[in-house]
């Protein structure tokens, strides 16, 4: 699966576990939160299709209402 980051700071946080963006600077201090974020992104990268995300309950995946069956 391909993961697209809407904010550059979130991609930086995933890649380096740190960010210079003031919006997320405080979150970087919480190691558990950053580790969970990295784990979630790595899980999304590892699955072949979106339906496999349901197997990972910690992601709380659900299809958005406006999206039809693909």
Secondary structure, DSSP 8 states (H G I E B T S, - for coil): -----SSHHHHHHHHHS----HHHHHHHT-HHHHHHHHHHHHHHHH-SSGGGGGG-GGG-----TT----
